[in-house]
Structures are given as C-alpha cells and as structure tokens.
Amino acid sequence: MPIFKELLDLYDFSRAAKIRTYQRWYAGTPYEHVEQYIPKKGNIIDLGCGWGMFANLMALKSPERNVYGIDLDEMKINWAKKTVKEGRTNIDFAVQDLQNVDLPRVDAIVLYDVAHHLEEAVQFKVLETCYRKLSSGGLLILKENDVEPLWKLGISHLVEAIALGFNVTLSSKILFRSREDWSRILTEIGFVVVHNEHIKTPYGFFVPHSLLICEKRN
C-alpha cells in the first residue's frame, strides 16, 4: 500500500482530518525527503508535532522506531491520538509546552516547522534542552522555512499570517532564520552540523525549505 494511503487511512475519523492530510501532503511539504534522515530504529521525539502527520509517517516507515509526539495545542493532540488505532504500539502523543518540556533521553529529536514559531529566547532554550536530552551520537533534525529566495520568504510570511488568523497555530510571532544562522546557533550549543541543505523543487514550489541534521558528540 502506498505510504500516503496508509497515512490517510489513519485520519479517516473525520472529513476535516482527511482534507487537512491531503492539503499538507500535496502542498509541497517534504515529509518523505526529511524522513530518510531519521534513524530507522530507536526512541524519537517529534516536538511540536501538530496533528501528528510526520510522527505517523516515521512510525509507519519503521516499526523499530518508538515515536512520541508532543504539542501545546490540545485540539491537535486529540486529533493525533485518534490515529493511534488498535495494534499501533510504536507511537503515542501528549500535550506539553515546549518551553517547559520534560523529555527522556532519546536517540533523535525532530523539530519540523516549529522553531520559527518560538521567540528568540525560547528557541535557544528548546535547542539546549534537545542537546541535553539526546544520547551520545543522537540526532537533532531541524526542518525550517528557508529565507531565500525572497519572494518565497514573502509567501512564507503570508501563509503564517493566514494560519494565525484562522487559529491554525497558537504562536503570535514568526522568526525565520537563514541556514547559516541556524548552523551558528546549533554549533554554539554544542551540536555538530553534519548536513545543511536548501531543499529544492519539487518540494517547496511556493515555500522555501531548509534542513539541518545535527549530531551530539562527546
């Protein structure tokens, strides 16, 4: 069965959920591209998981992954929990505030289109928490909106403004950064940036995407 069909079937509990799944998958969001960088086994946390689409994709792609999705938005987590159907033992979801998140030690942490929703001080706090809670050799996967080309950055701001207006997101401020800026911050925290990529079309036809894979080394 194609992976999108498996993913869509998890959201068959409401028409709105299925429409949202279609919209996210076909809007140029590079889920499958990013997923290939996730460890195939181990304990993985998706911070700011939203409706749980990427968390579910990771769990579907490898039964040896134990995936735990966290988000502040209770409504989104309620939707995500409905996808944890009978027999699905390698995924779970919970409501937590990223500013005060309580994490176990894990093998990988994903921040997928989350960091730009956080204020600057909170960005640093969350990234430092990620570093502390990763096992030695663990990976931080940071997927963000890139800042180039400028016309796509403008569309990114427009999309976020619309999301805020329709209460799709709880954040009140958007802080996009360049890949160079993210790399500098992550290096200062202690990470080794092993992959730094501007994700090209067909992903991100209207919105620019960046991906940084960061390793915690002793």
N, C-alpha and C positions, 0 to 999 in steps of 0.2 A: 504494500500500500504506500503511495507517495506520502512523504512526511507531512506535507501541508494538509492532506486529507485526514491523517491521524490527529494532527493538531486541531483542525476544525471540528472534528468529532467530539473533542473534549469540551468544546464551547457550545454544544447543541442544546444547552438548557434554556436558551432564550434567543430570540431573533436579534436583539440588540447585541448580544455577545458574539454571534456569528458575523454580523455586519462589521463589528469592531475588528474581529480577527481578519476578515478579508481586507479591510482598509489598511491595517498595519502591515500585512504581508505583502500586498501589492503596491504599496506607496513608496517602494524603493528602500525599505529598511533592510539592512544587510545581515539579517539574522543568521543565515547559513554560512556566510563568509566569516562572521565572528565566531560562530560555534566551532569551526575547525581548529581554533587555537585553544579551546578549553580542554584541560586534561580529560582523558577518556574514563578515568576512574578516580574515586576519592570523594571527600566532602567539599561541596561547593556551595557558596552563599551568593545569591543574587540580591544585592542591596538596591532598594528602590525598584522592586520587581513589577510594580503596577498590577495589571490584570494577569500577569504570570506567563505571558506568551514565550519569552525567551527561556525562562526557567523550565517550562514544559518542554520546549524544544530540546534543551540539554538532557532532560530526563528521558525523553523518548529516544534520543540518539544513542544513549548508552545506559543500559541497566546497571552498570557498575558505578555510575555516578549517584551520589546521595545529594540531592539538590534541596536547598532551603531558601525560600523566597521571603523577603522582608519588605514591608512598605508601611508608610504612615497612614495611607488612605484606607480606612476600614471598608468602604464600599468595594474598592478594587480587590482587596484581600478576600472579601466574601465571595466575589466572582471567582477568584483564583482557586479558593478552596473547593468550589463546586466541580472543578476539573479533576480533583483527586478522587477518582472513582475506585470502585472495588478492585483490589488486586494491584493497585499502583502503590508500591511501598517505598519507592526511592525519591519521593518528593513530598514537601509539606510547605505550608505558608503560615505567616504570623504577622500581626500588626506590631510594629516597633517604630520609634522615632530615630532616624539616622543620627541625630545629634547626640543621643544618649543610648546608642545601640549596644546591646550586650551580646557579644559574639564568642562562640567557642573557637578553639584553634582549628584551622581548616587548611585545605590544600589549594583552594583557589577562591577568589572573590571577584564578582562581576559588578561593575558599575556601568550600566547600559543606558546612556542618555539621561543620566541622573545628576552628575556633578555640576552641570551648568544651572541647575535649579537651586543650588545652595549658595548662600552668602559666602564671601571670601574666607572668613574665619572658620566657617563650618566646613568648607571644602578641605582646609588643612586638617581640621580635627578628624574628619571622617577618613581621610587618606592615612593619617598617622595611626588611627585605630586599625585600619586594614593591615598596615605594616606589622603592628604588634601581634595581631591575631593570626597571621599567616605562618604556617610551618616553614622551616628552612627549606628553600627550594620552591616554595609556594609562589603562585602567580596572581597578580592583580591584572584583570582585563578591563581596561578603561576605553569604552566606546563613547565618543563625543561628537558633537557637531563641529566641523572644521570652520575656520574663519575665512577661507578662500575657496573659490573666487568671491568677490564682494557681493555680486548680485545674488548668489546663492545664500550668503550670510544674511542678506536682507530678507529673503524668503523665510529663513530660519526664524528670524525675529517675528515675522508676521504670523507664522504657524504657532509659535509660542504665545503670542498675544491672543490669538483666537482660542487656543486651548485654555488660557487663563479666563477669558471672557465667558466661555461655556462651562467653567468649573471642571474641566478635564484634568487640570493639575492644581495642586494646593499651593504651589510656590508663587511668590509675589515678585520675584526678581530673577532676571536671567543674566548669567555671567559666562559668556563664551570665551574660550581661550585658544590661542594657537597651539599647534603640536609642540612647537619649541618651548612655549611657556609651560605646558603640562610636563614636558620632559625635564625641564629645570626644577620644577617643584617636586616631582617624584624622586629625582636624584638627590635633592637636598634632604628629603625624608629618609633616604637610605636605599631606595629601590635601584636596581639595575634595569634600565630600559633596553629590552632585547629586541623589540620590534616597534617601529614608529611609522605608520602608514596613512597616507591620504587614500581612502577607498574610492576607486574610480567607478564610473558608469559601467554596467547598468544600474548599480546601486546609487542612490542619491542623485537622481536626474535633476531634481529641483533643490534638494537639501544636501550640503556637503558633509561627508562623514570622515572622521579620523579614528584611528585605532592604535592604542599603545598597550603592549604586553610588557609587564614589569615583573621582575623576579626578586624575591627576597633571598639574599645570600648572606651567610655568616662571614 
